[in-house]
Amino acid sequence: MKNKKISEWSKLDNAAKIFPANSKKSDTKVFRFACELFDTVDPQVLQQALDITLEAFPLYQSVIKSGLFWHYFEKSRFKAVVAEETLPPCSTLYDKNNKTLLFRVMYYRKRISFEAYHALADGAGALQFFRTLIFHYITIKYKYALRDKSPVLDIEASKTQKQDDSFQKYYKDEKDFYRKKRIKAYKIKGAKIPEYRIRIIEGVIPVDEILPKVKEYKTSLTIFLAAILMCAINEEIPARLKRKPVVLNIPVNLRNYYSSQTARNFFGVINVDYDFSKGNDELTEVIEVLKKKFKENLTPDVMARRINKLASLEHNYILRVIPLIIKNLILKTAYAIADKSYSSTLSNVGVINMPDDIKPFIYSFDVFVSTDKIQACVNSFENTLRISFTSAFASTEIQRRFFKTLTDMGITVTIESNIIDDELEVL
């Protein structure tokens, strides 16, 4: 009986703790993965696939509850049911006054969408769930077409490994006297879209067109796109504010640095900056500066400091005994301070792989997030790269400049967008 009680609840990982205190209508802390298929989605098959997937990801059956000192996950009896998509993208999932599951699975015509609350998982963790869901959907629906084949998904983590709190696993009780000077970044401003809605603008690009251009600049895809985004933002900065640097927040998958297969949060962030008032505004120069800053930040020591900083919150005795209501105020203040330190975010999810036998049924994948700023998410599947901008702002000038830079290089960019106004705004 005792063991049963223990398995009914679990702690939020250390990166997740900040989200309940800072979720709001203007930024729900929800992200979405979507998969476009070649055939119309069958809801009954999708429900079967979801039921099977949840058996391998038991944490997804949880709700968040508030304790005296911390929020925690508690296993719920709620049934996860697929639904036709009717809600605006990245609508609220966590509501302290209304306990619900922290994810949803939806369908619309040929598209399957999966949205998750960030306290439940990061992008890499949630992608494990989504890939598993799509795998089961296709193998069930097309079992006759696949009867002579044996597709296998390359996720071998056990249930226990998926639920690992890797921040605690790799935490070292070491004093960290390193304090990086905080930069006050240029803050993008402008009229917001009404009713806390977000605009989604996606650029679809052939991988075999953009990678040769990246190689010309002798850099990585992430740095190449980060530099272009910085230059696009700079073009919109008023002259009187040019003294403030453009700073990008770059999420980092810590699984690339540590042996972890967790499906929960296990990410770090680095901030990279460029001061256009002092440096050259040529793309080549921005790329060279970013290459140095990425190299300085993407080291085992810097990543270890990130883990220790987050995990130390739970090991700090004074902070542990502070009531949750006070902790929430502290976390809101800390988040507000950090929010001023960057202008925008660029997140590269990377290549989304599926078994070869499954690929012929899939047209595309994409990913984007809620934001009260402007944020870009990048992923690729087969020969298609998708760069998805989500923005709370009415203006689309930054996105327009970003994609125009690519087209001016001779790269083919096809623009897709959700409809916010009566007419689709043309870039």
N, C-alpha and C positions, 0 to 999 in steps of 0.2 A: 504493500500500500504506500509505503514511504517513497519507493522509487517512482511510482506512478505520479505522485504529487510533484516530484522534482522535474519530471519530464513535461509537466503541464505548462511550465513557464521558463523563460530564459532572459538573460540580460541583453540589452541593446549593445552592439559593439561600440567602440569608442568614437568612431566617426559618425555613427548614427545618432548619438546623443544630442547633437546640436539641432537636428531637424525638427523634432516636435515643438521646440521652443520658438522656432523661426518660420514655421509654415504659416502662410497667409493667402488670402484670395489673389493677391497680385503675384505670388510665387508659391505655388502649391508643393514644390519639391517633388514633382512627379515627372518621370520620363517615359517615353514611348518607343517601343520597337514595333515595326510593322513589316509584314511580308506580303508582297503581291504575288498571287498565283496566276496560272494561266486559265484556271477554271473557277467558276463560282463556288464560294465556300458552302459546304454542307454543315449546318449548325449542329446536327446530331453527331456527326463524326467528330466535329471540333470538341463537343462536350466529352465524348469518349476519350479523346486525346488528352484533354485537360485533366480528367479524373486519373488517368494513368500517370501523367506527369507529376501531379501533386503527391503521389505515393513516394516519389524520389526526392521531393522537396517539402518535407513536413513543416518547415518554418513558415511557409506561405499560408498555412491554415491559422495563423496567429492574428491577434489584434494587439494594439498597444494600450496598455493601462498605466495609470499613474500611481506610483507608490509614495511613501513618505519622503524618500530620498532620491529615487530615480524612476524614470519610465522603464517599463519592462514588457516583453512579449508574453502573451498568454494564449495558449491553445484555445481555439474557439470551435463551436459546433456549426458555424455558418457553412452553408453549401456554396461553393464557387460555381456560378452558373454563367455560361457564355451568353452574350446579349448582342443584339444588333446595335451598331454604333449610332447613337443619337446625341451624345454629349460633346461639348467642345473639347478639343485636344487638351490633354493633361489637366482635366478637371480634378477637383479636390478628392483625395482618397483618405487622408487622415483628418478626423474631426474629433477633438477631445470630448465633445458632448454626444457623439454618436458613433459607437464602436462598430466598425466594419472591417472586412478584410482589406489588406493593404495593396491589393492589385486587382486588375480587371482584365478580362479577355473579351474582345469584341470582334465583330465581323461586319463587313460592308462590301457587297458584291464579291469581288475577287480578293479582297484584302482581309488579313487577320491582324489585329492590333492587340498589343499587350502593354499595359501601363502599370508601373510599379512606383510605390512611395520610396523615396531614397533611403529612409531609415531601414528598410527591408534589405536592400542590396545596392551595390554600385552597378555601373553599366556592364562590366565584365561578368559579375555574378548573375545579373538578370539575364544576360545573353545566354548563359548556360540553360536557364529555365526556358527561354523562348525557343532556342534551337531544339531542345528536347520536345517541346510542344509541337513544333512544325514537323519534326521527324515522325512523331507518332501519328499526327494527322495524315501525313502523306502515306505512311506505311499501312494505315487502316483503310483509307479511301481507295488507294490504288493497289491493294493487296494482290489482285489478279495480275495486274501489269508487272508487279514485282515478284511474282511467285517463283521465278527461276533465279532470283537474285537474293542476296542476303546483306542488305545495307546495315552498316553498324555506325553508330554515332560515337565520335571520339571523346566521350566524357566518361571517365572511369572512376570518378570520385564516389566514395561511399556516402551514405546519408550523414554519417558522422563528420566526414571531411567537408561536406557541403555546408554544415552548420558550424564549422570551426570559427572561433573568434581569433583570427590570425594576428590582430593587434596585441592581444594578451599573450599569444604563443611566442611572439618574437620581441616582446617588451624586455628591456634590460634596465635594471634599477641603477642608472648612471646619472650623475649630475651633469647637466648641460649648461655650460656658461656662455655658449655661443648665442649672441643676439644680433640678428640681422636688422639693419636700419630699415624702418618702414618708410616706403615711398608713398607720397600722396599723389595718386594717379589722376589723370584727366578723367572726369566723369561725364559720360554721354548724357545729354539732356534733350528734351523735346516733348512735344505733345504726345500723350499716351492714347492707345486705343481704348475706347470706352468699355466699361463692364469687365475690366481685368482680362480681356481676351488677348490672345497672342497671334501675331502674324507669322506664318510659316512660308518661307521661300526656299526652294530646294534647287540646287544646280546639279544636273546629271551630266557626267563627263566620262568619256571613254578612258579607261586606265592607260591604254597603250598610246594615248595622245599626251597625257599629262606627265607620266613618268619620265619620258625622254627630256622634257623641259626641266623637270626637277634635277635630273642628272647634269644638265647644262650648268646649273647653278651650284653643282657639287655639294648638295645638301640633302636633307631628308624631306619627305612629303610634309610632315608636321611643321617643320621650320619654314619651308617654302610657303605654305598656306598662312602660317602665323605672320610672316613678314608682309604678305599681301594684305591681310586684314588690318595690320597696324597702319600701313600706308593709306588704306581706305578710310580708316578712322581719322588719321591726321588731316586728310583733305576736308574734313568736316569741322575741324577745331577752329573756333574764332581766333583771330590774331592775338587778342589780349590774353588768351589762355594757352598759347603755344609753349609757355614755359613749363607747363605740366607734362610729364612724360606719358606716353601711351603704355599701359601695362596689360599684358594678357595673363589670365589665369589658365594654367594648363594642368588638367587632371593627369595623374600618372598611375598606371596599374602596377601595384606593388607585387603582384604575382610574378612579374618579370624579374624581380630581385630576390624573392624568397620562394621556398618550396611550399606553395599553398594552392589548394583547389577549392577554397571556400566559395560558396555562392552568396556570401554576405558582402558587406563593405570591406574592401581592403585596397584603399587607394590613398595616394598622397596628392599634393598639388604643389606646383612651382609657379612663381610669378616671374615673368621675363619682361623687361622694360626697354624702351628706346626713347631717348629725348630728341625730338625733331628740332628743338630750338638750338641744340648744340651740334647735332650730327647732320649728315647728308640725308636728303629724303629719297635718294635713289634706292631702288629695291635691292640691288647688289650689296650696298652698304648695310642696309637693315639686316639682310640675311647673314652677313659676316659677323655682325655684333650678336645676333641671336645664336649663332653656332657656338660662340664662346660662352654665352650665358646658359645655354642648355647643357653644355659640357660641365660647367661649374656646378650646376644644380642636380644633374642626373648622376649622382655618385652614391655608392652604398652608404657612406657616412651621412649624407644629407637625408637619404631615405630613412636611415635608422633614427635620426633625430626626429623625423616626422612621426614615426611609430612611438617613440618614447614620449614625445610631447602629448600625443593623444592618450596613450595608455596611462600616463602619469596622473591624469585627472582622477582615475579610479583608485589609484594608490595613494593619493594625497588624503591623509586622515582628516584634516580640517575641512576640506571640500566634501568629503564623504558624509560628514555629519550635518552639513547644511541642508535644511529642508528643500524639497524640490521647488517650491514656489520661489525661493530665493535663487536657487540654481538657475531657474529659467530666466530670471532677470540678468544674471551674470552672463549666461549664454547668449542672450539677445544683445547685450552690450558688446561682447566679444565679436559677435557676427557683424554688428554694425561697423565696428572698427575695421575688421577685415574687408568688409564690403567696399570701403573707401580706398583700398589699396590696389584695386585693379579696374580697368576700363571695360573689359569684355572677357569672354571665355571661349577657348577653342578646345574641343575634346575629340580626339581621334580614336574611335573605337577599333579601327583597324579592319583587317580582312575577316569577313564572316564566312566560315567554311561549313559546308554540308557534304555528306557522302555523295560520291559521284552518281550513284543510282537515284538519288533524291533530286539532284540539281535540275533535271529536265522539267520538273513540275513547278519550278520557282522562277518567277520573273525578276523580282528585286527584293532587297531589304532596305529599310531606312530607319533612322533613329533621330529623335530630337527631344528637347527638354523644356520644362516650364522655366520662365525667367521674368524678372522685372527689369532686365537690362536688354542686352542683345547677346546671343550666344550661337556658336556654330558647332555642329556635330558632324563628324566625317566617318564614313564607312565604305567598304567596297565589297562587292560580290561579283565573282567572275570578272568580266571586263568593264564593269560599271562602277564608277566612283560617285557617291552622292554626298554633297555638302549641304546640310540642312541648317538654315538660319531660323531661329525663333527670336522674336522681338516683341517687346511691349510698346514700341514706338510706332507712331503713325507713319513717319518718314521711312523710306526704303533706300535712301541715298547711299548709305554705307554698303548695303548688299549690292546695289547697282554698280558702284565703283569696284567692289571686290570682283564680281563676275566679269565686268568690262575689262579689267586687267588681264584676266585669263583669255578672253576672246581676242584681245589685242595681240596676244602671243600666238594666235592661230589655233587655240584649243577650242574645240566644239563644246558649247555649254547649252543644254536645254533647260529652260526654267519652268518649274512647276510651283504652284502656290495654292494655299487655301483661300477661300473668298471671304474677306472681312467686310467689305462694303458691297454696295449693289453691283459694282463692276470690279473686275479683277484689275488691280493696278498694274500697269505695264512698266517694266523696268527699262 
